Amino acid sequence: MCGICGEFRWGREAQADSELVRRMTSTLVHRGPDDEGFHVKGPVGLGMRRLSIIDVAGGHQPIFNEDGTVVVVYNGEVYNYRELKAELEALGHRFQTQSDTEVLVHAYEVWGDSFPSRLNGMFAFALWDEKKVRLLIGRDRMGIKPLYYRLTPDKIGFASEIKALRADPSFSKEIDPQALDEYLSLRYVPAPRSIYSDVKKLEPGHTLSVQGGKPQFKRYWNFPLPSVLRRKTMPEYLEELDALLSDAVKRQLMSEVPLGLFLSGGLDSPTIAYYATQAHGKALTSFNIHFGHGSYSEREGAGAAARKLGLNHKEMEVDEDVQSILPQLVDIFDEPFADDSAIPTYFLTKLARQFMTVALSGDGGDELFGGYPTYIADAASAWYRRLPHFVQGALRKSAHFLPVSHERISFDFKVRAFLNAAGRPQPAAHFGWQEILTAEDKAGFYRHEFQRQILGRPPWESFERAYREAGARNPLERMLYVDQKTFLADEYLVKVDRLSMAHSLEVRPPFLDHRLVEFAAAIPPELKVKGLTTKYLIRRLMKDRLPPGIIRGAKKGFSPPMPFWLAEGPLGAHAKEVFASGVFESTGMLRGSYALKLLEDHQARRRNNARKIWTLLMLALWLERFQSKN
């Protein structure tokens, strides 16, 4: 696991800036505290920081082919590298190390730009072809590992994190207005945008080549369409899923350093833990974070799973005094990011790193196998839209009189969220389940000039694009595709990558093995969501393998008791101070008075505005940290 960065300049006698490449690399030490490496020659400069996992002694990067004309820096793991190495050796290639990284240079020589499609793993890479004077960068299918780039008229810069690109003196801090608007709707910035106008995210399953100053993007993989082949029997689906999960977990247990498990009270991470214990043969260590507020804690479920599986379980309680880590969260994410489960994830990765260098997670199970209650809500929304308009209006009005609760996924929260979205056509309805600041909120928060800048561009643009790409699938499959392409890649995987790498911990998600992704696409929708039961096939598979409470349990998520913290604790006082500081007014685009009104209503229990307040607080702290002129 590593952090990578570099630049490629073009034009007559262009030379890469070796000092800049070193400065860029130094910003990524947390991603790779064990080693560093550079290749600066002519127009190209490559840098990397290494967290040693495989071939600890011999896997130093950059790595070259036999004659030194192809060189790569790489972040990630290729789980099928031994099979690929044997295939490449049979074709006459000679290897100098036992590292999975070396497979990439030889695979490029044989299969060209399509070589990433041969890799089973999570990765981001930069490969320089000296003979062709050509740079190729690429990212894994699901977007588990990040890669940012910045194109200017005379060069391209790239990096695992934005902070490395900011090391360039020519870096522009100009905010992308559409990205800011999307962030305030979704609490993250969807690809390919970043919060900065001239920084972009390379999308999952894509490569970008640059030769002669001309960039060329290529998609080498996409989520498959549902299979049109013969439907299988339930035992056949269960047998294939069992075999794929077993193999994916076994491959991802590959490590020369200590390895453990993230464990929640949900279904996904205990499922991965079950297969890991079957394959590992020894008692593994698991980690859980919990909270004092009962409806937010998964302590009981995680503990039951750990006892059932014989795990060495370690847990930690997080209290409301979290202000001290907020500056670190802002630095870690580089751009505004307001998934509040970043707080427990921060402490989870910190706890695990005290004992492990690698951890397995359950990420991806919900988006592949239908785990969110929003899929049930999507089906119900079709019924709602058939109601007369006066009935819909009466229901929306009545929701205002529901008592406000700060408990997790409370009844009033579910009703208001449903009514906010259900009357819209798709994909705007599906977007509505995720929406943070509504159009009404933005009208109060935005200054008129900023509203004019984004006029005519819907904030659900990323959802709409994915919805079109999904094609003529059934409604559930289209929603799963949208979720895989949007918040799985740009929110959940970003959260885990940045926070784990901030603590020099590698996290692997076996559910996102591309073979499992392709298998899931072929499962009939009714085996994913059956009536009111989500993840039906996974529940059937794990029925006698995990505690009954986990099999029957509803989706909870990993959120902290933020509504209580903002209403009663010091975090609310901190938010008030930040909102009153003038940081929003300093942008010339936003009104701090609206943020203060949201906070006042929340603390008076007139509304549960916790998600909106947290989204605005993380934006304000980012503005203070990275946009201040001081």
C-alpha positions as CSV (number, residue, x, y, z in Angstrom):
1,M,0.0,0.0,0.0
2,C,1.4,3.3,-1.0
3,G,0.9,6.9,-1.9
4,I,2.0,7.9,-5.5
5,C,2.4,11.2,-7.3
6,G,4.4,12.9,-10.0
7,E,4.3,15.0,-13.2
8,F,4.9,14.7,-16.9
9,R,5.8,17.9,-18.8
10,W,5.8,18.3,-22.6
11,G,7.2,20.8,-25.0
12,R,10.8,21.3,-26.3
13,E,13.4,20.2,-23.8
14,A,10.8,19.9,-21.0
15,Q,12.3,18.7,-17.7
16,A,10.4,17.4,-14.7
17,D,11.0,19.3,-11.4
18,S,12.7,16.9,-9.1
19,E,12.4,19.2,-6.1
20,L,8.6,19.5,-6.7
21,V,8.2,15.7,-7.0
22,R,10.0,15.3,-3.6
23,R,7.8,17.9,-2.0
24,M,4.7,16.2,-3.4
25,T,5.9,12.8,-2.1
26,S,6.6,14.2,1.3
27,T,2.9,15.1,1.8
28,L,2.0,11.4,1.5
29,V,4.2,9.9,4.2
30,H,1.2,8.7,6.1
31,R,0.2,6.5,3.2
32,G,3.6,4.9,3.2
33,P,5.8,5.4,6.3
34,D,8.2,2.5,5.5
35,D,10.0,3.6,2.3
36,E,10.2,6.1,-0.5
37,G,11.3,6.0,-4.1
38,F,11.7,8.4,-7.0
39,H,12.3,8.3,-10.8
40,V,13.0,11.7,-12.3
41,K,14.4,11.6,-15.8
42,G,13.7,14.0,-18.6
43,P,10.1,15.1,-18.8
44,V,8.8,12.7,-16.2
45,G,9.0,12.6,-12.4
46,L,7.5,9.8,-10.3
47,G,7.4,9.6,-6.5
48,M,6.0,7.1,-4.0
49,R,5.8,6.3,-0.3
50,R,5.4,2.7,0.6
51,L,3.6,0.8,3.4
52,S,5.2,-2.6,3.1
53,I,2.8,-5.5,3.0
54,I,4.0,-8.0,0.4
55,D,7.7,-8.8,-0.4
56,V,8.6,-6.5,2.6
57,A,12.3,-6.8,1.9
58,G,12.4,-6.7,-1.9
59,G,9.4,-4.7,-3.1
60,H,11.1,-1.2,-3.3
61,Q,9.5,1.1,-5.9
62,P,9.7,2.4,-8.6
63,I,10.0,-0.9,-10.4
64,F,11.3,-1.4,-13.9
65,N,11.1,-3.9,-16.7
66,E,14.1,-5.8,-17.9
67,D,15.7,-3.0,-19.9
68,G,14.6,-0.1,-17.7
69,T,12.4,1.5,-20.3
70,V,9.1,0.9,-18.5
71,V,8.7,2.0,-14.9
72,V,5.8,2.1,-12.5
73,V,4.8,3.5,-9.1
74,Y,1.7,1.8,-7.7
75,N,-0.7,1.9,-4.7
76,G,-2.7,-1.1,-3.9
77,E,-2.7,-4.9,-3.9
78,V,-3.1,-7.4,-6.9
79,Y,-4.4,-10.6,-5.4
80,N,-3.9,-12.7,-8.4
81,Y,-0.3,-11.6,-9.0
82,R,1.1,-15.1,-8.6
83,E,-1.0,-16.5,-11.4
84,L,-0.1,-13.5,-13.6
85,K,3.5,-13.8,-12.8
86,A,3.6,-17.5,-13.8
87,E,1.8,-16.6,-17.1
88,L,4.2,-13.8,-17.8
89,E,7.3,-15.9,-17.0
90,A,6.0,-18.5,-19.4
91,L,6.1,-15.8,-22.1
92,G,9.7,-15.1,-21.3
93,H,9.6,-12.2,-18.8
94,R,12.1,-12.2,-16.0
95,F,11.2,-11.0,-12.5
96,Q,13.6,-9.4,-10.1
97,T,11.3,-9.3,-7.0
98,Q,8.4,-11.2,-5.3
99,S,6.3,-8.1,-5.3
100,D,2.9,-7.8,-6.9
101,T,4.0,-4.4,-8.3
102,E,6.4,-5.9,-10.8
103,V,3.6,-7.7,-12.5
104,L,2.3,-4.4,-13.8
105,V,5.3,-3.5,-16.0
106,H,5.5,-6.9,-17.6
107,A,1.7,-7.1,-18.0
108,Y,1.8,-3.7,-19.8
109,E,4.4,-5.0,-22.2
110,V,2.2,-8.0,-23.1
111,W,-1.3,-6.6,-23.0
112,G,-0.8,-2.9,-23.4
113,D,-3.3,-0.4,-22.0
114,S,-5.8,-3.2,-21.4
115,F,-3.7,-4.9,-18.8
116,P,-5.7,-3.5,-15.8
117,S,-8.6,-5.7,-16.9
118,R,-6.3,-8.7,-16.0
119,L,-5.8,-7.6,-12.4
120,N,-7.8,-8.8,-9.5
121,G,-7.3,-6.2,-6.8
122,M,-7.5,-2.6,-5.7
123,F,-5.0,-0.2,-7.2
124,A,-3.9,3.1,-8.7
125,F,-0.8,3.3,-10.8
126,A,1.4,5.6,-12.9
127,L,3.4,3.9,-15.6
128,W,6.0,5.6,-17.8
129,D,7.0,4.3,-21.2
130,E,10.3,5.8,-22.1
131,K,10.4,4.6,-25.7
132,K,7.0,6.1,-26.4
133,V,7.5,9.2,-24.2
134,R,4.1,8.3,-22.7
135,L,2.5,8.3,-19.3
136,L,-0.4,6.0,-18.4
137,I,-2.3,6.3,-15.1
138,G,-5.1,4.1,-14.0
139,R,-7.5,3.1,-11.3
140,D,-9.2,-0.1,-10.1
141,R,-12.6,-1.1,-11.3
142,M,-14.5,-0.1,-8.2
143,G,-12.6,3.0,-7.2
144,I,-11.2,1.6,-3.9
145,K,-7.9,3.4,-4.4
146,P,-7.9,7.1,-5.3
147,L,-6.2,9.0,-8.1
148,Y,-6.4,12.8,-8.7
149,Y,-4.9,14.7,-11.7
150,R,-4.4,18.3,-12.8
151,L,-4.0,19.1,-16.5
152,T,-2.5,22.4,-17.6
153,P,-1.3,23.5,-21.1
154,D,2.2,22.2,-20.5
155,K,2.0,19.3,-18.0
156,I,-0.1,16.8,-16.0
157,G,0.3,16.3,-12.3
158,F,-1.2,13.4,-10.5
159,A,-1.4,12.1,-6.9
160,S,-3.2,9.8,-4.5
161,E,-4.4,12.8,-2.6
162,I,-5.0,16.4,-3.4
163,K,-2.5,17.6,-0.8
164,A,0.3,16.4,-3.0
165,L,-1.0,18.5,-5.9
166,R,-1.2,21.6,-3.6
167,A,2.6,21.4,-3.2
168,D,2.9,22.8,-6.7
169,P,3.3,26.6,-6.6
170,S,1.1,27.0,-9.6
171,F,-1.8,25.3,-7.9
172,S,-5.1,27.3,-8.1
173,K,-7.5,27.4,-5.1
174,E,-10.4,28.4,-7.3
175,I,-13.6,26.6,-6.1
176,D,-15.7,24.8,-8.7
177,P,-19.3,26.2,-8.1
178,Q,-21.0,23.1,-9.3
179,A,-18.9,20.9,-7.0
180,L,-19.7,23.1,-4.0
181,D,-23.4,22.8,-4.9
182,E,-23.2,19.1,-5.2
183,Y,-21.3,18.8,-1.9
184,L,-24.1,20.7,-0.1
185,S,-26.6,18.2,-1.6
186,L,-24.7,15.0,-1.0
187,R,-22.0,15.8,1.7
188,Y,-19.3,14.7,-0.8
189,V,-18.1,15.9,-4.2
190,P,-18.9,13.3,-6.9
191,A,-16.4,12.3,-9.6
192,P,-15.0,13.5,-11.9
193,R,-15.1,16.8,-10.1
194,S,-13.2,17.9,-7.0
195,I,-13.9,21.0,-5.0
196,Y,-11.1,22.7,-7.0
197,S,-11.9,23.8,-10.6
198,D,-8.7,22.5,-12.1
199,V,-8.3,19.2,-10.1
200,K,-10.2,16.1,-11.3
201,K,-10.7,12.6,-10.1
202,L,-9.9,9.8,-12.5
203,E,-13.0,7.7,-12.5
204,P,-13.1,4.0,-11.4
205,G,-12.4,1.5,-14.2
206,H,-10.6,4.1,-16.3
207,T,-7.1,4.8,-17.6
208,L,-5.7,8.2,-18.8
209,S,-2.8,8.2,-21.2
210,V,-0.8,11.3,-22.2
211,Q,1.4,11.4,-25.2
212,G,2.5,14.5,-27.1
213,G,0.5,16.7,-24.7
214,K,-2.8,14.9,-25.7
215,P,-4.8,13.2,-22.9
216,Q,-6.9,10.1,-23.8
217,F,-9.3,8.5,-21.4
218,K,-10.4,4.9,-21.7
219,R,-12.8,2.9,-19.7
220,Y,-11.6,-0.7,-19.4
221,W,-14.4,-2.1,-17.2
222,N,-17.9,-1.2,-16.2
223,F,-20.6,-2.8,-14.0
224,P,-22.1,-5.5,-16.1
225,L,-25.7,-5.7,-17.2
226,P,-27.9,-8.2,-15.4
227,S,-27.4,-11.6,-17.0
228,V,-29.8,-12.9,-19.6
229,L,-28.7,-16.5,-19.1
230,R,-30.8,-19.2,-17.6
231,R,-31.9,-18.5,-14.1
232,K,-30.4,-20.8,-11.5
233,T,-32.1,-22.5,-8.6
234,M,-31.7,-21.1,-5.1
235,P,-29.2,-23.9,-4.1
236,E,-27.1,-23.0,-7.2
237,Y,-27.0,-19.3,-6.4
238,L,-26.1,-20.1,-2.8
239,E,-23.3,-22.5,-3.8
240,E,-21.8,-20.0,-6.2
241,L,-21.9,-17.1,-3.8
242,D,-20.4,-19.3,-1.1
243,A,-17.5,-20.3,-3.4
244,L,-16.8,-16.7,-4.6
245,L,-16.9,-15.2,-1.1
246,S,-14.6,-18.0,0.2
247,D,-12.1,-17.4,-2.6
248,A,-12.2,-13.6,-2.4
249,V,-11.6,-13.6,1.4
250,K,-8.9,-16.2,1.1
251,R,-7.0,-14.1,-1.5
252,Q,-7.3,-11.0,0.5
253,L,-5.8,-12.6,3.6
254,M,-2.5,-12.6,1.7
255,S,-0.1,-10.6,3.9
256,E,3.4,-10.7,5.4
257,V,2.3,-8.4,8.3
258,P,-0.4,-8.7,11.0
259,L,-4.0,-8.7,9.7
260,G,-7.4,-8.3,11.5
261,L,-11.1,-7.5,10.9
262,F,-13.5,-4.7,11.2
263,L,-16.6,-6.0,12.9
264,S,-20.0,-4.2,13.2
265,G,-23.4,-5.4,14.4
266,G,-24.7,-5.5,10.8
267,L,-24.6,-8.4,8.3
268,D,-21.7,-7.6,5.9
269,S,-18.6,-7.4,8.1
270,P,-19.6,-10.5,10.2
271,T,-20.1,-12.4,6.9
272,I,-16.5,-11.5,5.9
273,A,-15.3,-12.4,9.4
274,Y,-16.9,-15.8,9.1
275,Y,-15.1,-16.6,5.8
276,A,-11.8,-15.2,7.2
277,T,-12.0,-17.5,10.3
278,Q,-12.7,-20.5,8.0
279,A,-9.7,-19.7,5.8
280,H,-7.2,-18.4,8.3
281,G,-7.2,-21.3,10.8
282,K,-6.2,-19.1,13.7
283,A,-8.1,-16.8,16.0
284,L,-8.2,-13.4,14.2
285,T,-8.5,-10.0,16.0
286,S,-11.6,-7.9,15.4
287,F,-12.3,-4.2,16.1
288,N,-15.5,-2.3,16.8
289,I,-16.4,1.3,17.8
290,H,-19.5,2.0,19.8
291,F,-21.4,4.9,21.4
292,G,-23.1,5.5,24.8
293,H,-26.5,6.3,23.1
294,G,-28.2,3.0,22.8
295,S,-29.9,3.3,19.4
296,Y,-26.6,4.3,17.8
297,S,-24.5,1.5,19.3
298,E,-23.7,-1.8,17.5
299,R,-21.7,-3.1,20.5
300,E,-24.1,-5.9,21.3
301,G,-24.4,-7.3,17.7
302,A,-20.6,-7.1,17.1
303,G,-19.9,-8.8,20.4
304,A,-22.3,-11.6,19.6
305,A,-20.7,-12.2,16.2
306,A,-17.2,-12.2,17.8
307,R,-18.2,-14.8,20.3
308,K,-19.9,-17.0,17.7
309,L,-16.8,-16.8,15.5
310,G,-14.2,-17.1,18.2
311,L,-12.6,-13.8,17.5
312,N,-10.2,-11.9,19.7
313,H,-12.5,-8.8,20.0
314,K,-11.4,-5.3,20.8
315,E,-13.7,-2.4,21.2
316,M,-13.7,1.3,22.1
317,E,-16.4,3.8,23.1
318,V,-16.4,7.2,21.5
319,D,-18.0,10.1,23.5
320,E,-19.2,13.5,22.4
321,D,-15.9,15.3,23.0
322,V,-14.7,15.0,19.4
323,Q,-13.8,18.6,18.5
324,S,-10.1,17.9,18.9
325,I,-10.0,15.6,15.8
326,L,-12.0,18.0,13.5
327,P,-8.8,19.8,12.2
328,Q,-7.3,16.4,11.4
329,L,-10.5,15.3,9.5
330,V,-10.3,18.5,7.4
331,D,-6.6,17.8,6.6
332,I,-7.2,14.1,5.9
333,F,-9.9,14.6,3.3
334,D,-8.4,17.7,1.5
335,E,-11.9,18.8,0.3
336,P,-15.2,19.2,2.1
337,F,-16.4,15.8,3.3
338,A,-19.3,15.4,5.7
339,D,-20.1,11.7,6.2
340,D,-20.3,11.8,10.0
341,S,-19.4,8.1,10.2
342,A,-15.9,9.5,9.5
343,I,-15.7,10.0,13.2
344,P,-16.1,6.4,14.4
345,T,-14.0,5.3,11.3
346,Y,-11.2,7.6,12.4
347,F,-11.1,5.9,15.9
348,L,-11.7,2.4,14.4
349,T,-8.7,2.7,12.1
350,K,-6.6,4.3,14.8
351,L,-7.4,1.4,17.2
352,A,-6.8,-1.3,14.6
353,R,-3.4,0.2,13.6
354,Q,-2.2,-0.4,17.2
355,F,-2.3,-4.1,16.5
356,M,-2.5,-4.6,12.7
357,T,-1.2,-3.3,9.4
358,V,-4.1,-4.8,7.3
359,A,-7.8,-5.1,8.0
360,L,-10.7,-6.7,6.1
361,S,-14.0,-4.8,5.9
362,G,-17.6,-5.4,4.8
363,D,-17.8,-2.5,2.4
364,G,-19.9,-3.0,-0.8
365,G,-22.3,-5.6,0.4
366,D,-25.2,-3.2,0.6
367,E,-24.7,-1.8,-2.9
368,L,-24.3,-5.2,-4.5
369,F,-26.9,-7.2,-2.8
370,G,-29.6,-4.7,-2.0
371,G,-29.0,-3.7,1.7
372,Y,-30.5,-0.2,2.0
373,P,-34.1,0.5,3.1
374,T,-34.2,3.1,0.3
375,Y,-34.7,0.3,-2.2
376,I,-38.0,-0.5,-0.4
377,A,-38.8,3.2,-0.3
378,D,-38.1,3.4,-4.1
379,A,-40.8,0.7,-4.7
380,A,-43.2,2.5,-2.3
381,S,-42.6,5.8,-4.0
382,A,-44.3,4.5,-7.2
383,W,-47.4,3.9,-5.1
384,Y,-47.2,7.3,-3.6
385,R,-47.0,9.1,-7.0
386,R,-50.3,7.5,-7.9
387,L,-52.1,9.3,-5.1
388,P,-54.0,12.5,-5.9
389,H,-51.9,15.7,-5.5
390,F,-54.1,17.0,-2.7
391,V,-53.5,13.8,-0.8
392,Q,-49.7,14.1,-1.3
393,G,-49.9,17.7,-0.1
394,A,-51.9,16.8,3.0
395,L,-49.3,14.1,3.9
396,R,-46.4,16.5,3.5
397,K,-48.2,19.1,5.7
398,S,-49.0,16.5,8.4
399,A,-45.3,15.5,8.6
400,H,-44.5,18.9,10.0
401,F,-46.5,18.1,13.1
402,L,-44.6,14.9,13.9
403,P,-42.6,15.1,17.2
404,V,-38.9,15.5,16.5
405,S,-36.6,12.7,17.7
406,H,-32.8,12.7,17.8
407,E,-32.7,8.9,17.9
408,R,-31.1,6.9,15.1
409,I,-33.3,6.6,12.0
410,S,-36.4,7.7,13.9
411,F,-39.9,7.5,12.6
412,D,-40.2,11.2,11.9
413,F,-36.8,11.1,10.1
414,K,-38.0,8.3,7.8
415,V,-41.4,9.9,7.1
416,R,-39.8,13.3,6.2
417,A,-37.1,11.7,4.1
418,F,-39.7,9.7,2.2
419,L,-42.0,12.6,1.6
420,N,-39.0,14.8,0.5
421,A,-38.2,12.4,-2.3
422,A,-41.2,10.2,-3.2
423,G,-43.1,12.7,-5.4
424,R,-40.2,13.2,-7.8
425,P,-39.5,11.1,-10.9
426,Q,-36.4,9.0,-11.0
427,P,-33.5,9.5,-10.6
428,A,-34.3,12.7,-8.7
429,A,-36.4,10.6,-6.2
430,H,-33.5,8.3,-5.4
431,F,-31.3,11.4,-5.1
432,G,-33.8,12.7,-2.6
433,W,-33.1,9.9,-0.1
434,Q,-29.5,11.2,0.1
435,E,-30.2,14.9,-0.1
436,I,-28.8,17.1,2.7
437,L,-29.5,20.7,1.8
438,T,-32.7,21.0,-0.2
439,A,-33.6,23.7,-2.8
440,E,-35.4,25.6,0.0
441,D,-32.3,25.4,2.2
442,K,-30.0,26.6,-0.6
443,A,-32.3,29.5,-1.3
444,G,-31.7,30.7,2.3
445,F,-28.0,29.8,2.3
446,Y,-26.8,31.0,-1.1
447,R,-26.2,34.6,-2.1
448,H,-28.0,35.6,-5.4
449,E,-24.8,35.8,-7.5
450,F,-23.9,32.2,-6.5
451,Q,-27.4,31.0,-7.3
452,R,-27.0,32.5,-10.8
453,Q,-23.7,30.7,-11.3
454,I,-25.3,27.2,-10.8
455,L,-28.6,28.0,-12.4
456,G,-29.9,25.3,-14.8
457,R,-27.6,22.5,-13.4
458,P,-29.4,20.1,-11.2
459,P,-27.5,18.9,-8.1
460,W,-28.5,15.3,-9.0
461,E,-26.4,15.4,-12.2
462,S,-24.1,12.5,-11.1
463,F,-27.2,10.4,-10.3
464,E,-28.8,11.3,-13.6
465,R,-25.7,10.3,-15.5
466,A,-25.4,7.0,-13.8
467,Y,-29.2,6.4,-14.2
468,R,-28.8,6.9,-18.0
469,E,-25.8,4.6,-18.1
470,A,-27.7,1.9,-16.3
471,G,-29.9,1.4,-19.4
472,A,-33.1,-0.7,-19.5
473,R,-32.6,-2.5,-16.2
474,N,-35.4,-3.2,-13.8
475,P,-35.9,-0.4,-11.2
476,L,-33.9,-2.1,-8.4
477,E,-31.0,-2.8,-10.7
478,R,-30.9,0.8,-11.9
479,M,-30.8,2.1,-8.3
480,L,-28.1,-0.4,-7.4
481,Y,-26.1,0.8,-10.4
482,V,-26.5,4.4,-9.4
483,D,-25.4,3.7,-5.8
484,Q,-22.3,1.8,-7.0
485,K,-21.3,4.6,-9.3
486,T,-22.0,7.5,-6.9
487,F,-21.8,7.3,-3.1
488,L,-20.1,3.9,-2.9
489,A,-17.2,5.2,-4.9
490,D,-17.2,8.8,-3.9
491,E,-18.3,8.7,-0.3
492,Y,-17.9,5.3,1.5
493,L,-14.7,4.2,-0.2
494,V,-13.1,7.7,0.1
495,K,-13.9,7.7,3.8
496,V,-12.3,4.3,4.4
497,D,-9.3,4.9,2.2
498,R,-8.4,8.4,3.7
499,L,-8.9,7.5,7.3
500,S,-7.2,4.1,7.2
501,M,-4.2,5.5,5.3
502,A,-4.0,8.5,7.7
503,H,-3.2,5.8,10.2
504,S,-1.0,3.8,7.8
505,L,-3.5,1.0,7.8
506,E,-4.5,-0.9,4.7
507,V,-8.2,-1.9,4.4
508,R,-9.4,-4.5,2.0
509,P,-13.1,-5.0,1.0
510,P,-13.6,-8.6,-0.3
511,F,-17.2,-7.9,-1.4
512,L,-15.7,-5.7,-4.1
513,D,-13.8,-8.5,-5.8
514,H,-14.9,-7.9,-9.4
515,R,-16.0,-11.5,-9.7
516,L,-18.5,-11.0,-6.9
517,V,-19.7,-7.7,-8.5
518,E,-20.3,-9.5,-11.8
519,F,-22.0,-12.4,-10.0
520,A,-24.3,-10.0,-8.1
521,A,-25.4,-8.4,-11.3
522,A,-26.7,-11.7,-12.5
523,I,-28.8,-12.4,-9.3
524,P,-32.6,-11.8,-9.9
525,P,-33.8,-8.7,-8.1
526,E,-36.2,-10.7,-5.9
527,L,-33.2,-12.5,-4.3
528,K,-31.8,-9.1,-3.3
529,V,-34.9,-7.4,-1.9
530,K,-37.8,-9.8,-1.2
531,G,-40.8,-7.9,0.1
532,L,-39.5,-6.0,3.1
533,T,-36.3,-8.1,3.5
534,T,-33.1,-6.6,2.2
535,K,-30.0,-8.7,1.2
536,Y,-32.2,-11.8,1.0
537,L,-29.6,-14.1,-0.6
538,I,-26.9,-13.1,1.9
539,R,-29.3,-13.7,4.8
540,R,-30.1,-17.2,3.4
541,L,-26.4,-18.0,3.0
542,M,-25.4,-17.0,6.5
543,K,-28.6,-18.2,8.3
544,D,-26.9,-20.8,10.5
545,R,-23.4,-19.3,10.5
546,L,-24.1,-16.0,12.4
547,P,-26.2,-15.1,15.4
548,P,-30.0,-14.9,14.7
549,G,-30.1,-11.2,15.7
550,I,-27.6,-10.3,12.9
551,I,-29.5,-12.4,10.3
552,R,-32.8,-10.7,11.2
553,G,-31.4,-7.2,12.0
554,A,-32.2,-4.1,10.1
555,K,-29.6,-1.9,8.4
556,K,-28.2,0.6,10.9
557,G,-25.1,2.2,9.4
558,F,-22.1,3.5,11.3
559,S,-23.3,7.0,12.4
560,P,-22.5,8.6,15.7
561,P,-25.2,10.3,17.9
562,M,-24.6,13.5,16.1
563,P,-28.1,15.0,16.8
564,F,-27.4,14.7,20.5
565,W,-23.9,16.0,20.3
566,L,-25.0,19.1,18.4
567,A,-28.0,19.7,20.6
568,E,-26.5,19.1,24.0
569,G,-22.7,18.9,24.0
570,P,-19.7,21.1,23.3
571,L,-19.8,20.3,19.6
572,G,-22.9,22.4,19.3
573,A,-21.2,25.4,21.0
574,H,-18.2,24.9,18.7
575,A,-20.5,24.9,15.6
576,K,-22.2,28.1,16.7
577,E,-18.8,29.8,17.2
578,V,-17.7,28.8,13.7
579,F,-20.9,29.8,12.0
580,A,-20.8,33.2,13.6
581,S,-17.1,33.8,12.6
582,G,-17.9,35.2,9.2
583,V,-16.2,32.4,7.3
584,F,-19.2,31.9,5.0
585,E,-19.6,35.6,4.3
586,S,-15.9,35.7,3.4
587,T,-16.6,33.6,0.3
588,G,-19.0,36.1,-1.1
589,M,-21.3,33.2,-1.9
590,L,-22.9,32.0,1.3
591,R,-24.8,33.3,4.4
592,G,-23.7,32.3,7.9
593,S,-27.0,33.5,9.3
594,Y,-28.8,30.6,7.7
595,A,-26.4,28.1,9.2
596,L,-27.0,29.7,12.7
597,K,-30.8,29.4,12.1
598,L,-30.5,25.7,11.4
599,L,-28.5,25.2,14.5
600,E,-31.0,27.2,16.6
601,D,-33.9,25.1,15.4
602,H,-32.0,21.9,16.1
603,Q,-31.0,22.9,19.6
604,A,-34.6,24.0,20.3
605,R,-35.8,20.5,19.0
606,R,-38.0,22.1,16.3
607,R,-36.2,20.1,13.7
608,N,-33.5,17.4,13.5
609,N,-31.0,19.3,11.4
610,A,-27.9,17.3,12.4
611,R,-26.9,16.2,8.9
612,K,-27.3,19.7,7.5
613,I,-25.3,21.3,10.4
614,W,-22.5,18.8,10.2
615,T,-22.3,19.3,6.4
616,L,-22.0,23.1,6.9
617,L,-19.6,22.8,9.8
618,M,-17.2,20.6,7.7
619,L,-17.4,23.1,4.9
620,A,-16.7,26.0,7.2
621,L,-13.7,24.3,8.7
622,W,-12.4,23.5,5.3
623,L,-12.8,27.1,4.2
624,E,-10.9,28.3,7.3
625,R,-8.1,25.8,6.7
626,F,-7.6,25.9,2.9
627,Q,-9.2,29.0,1.5
628,S,-8.3,31.6,4.1
629,K,-6.1,34.4,2.8
630,N,-4.2,34.6,6.1
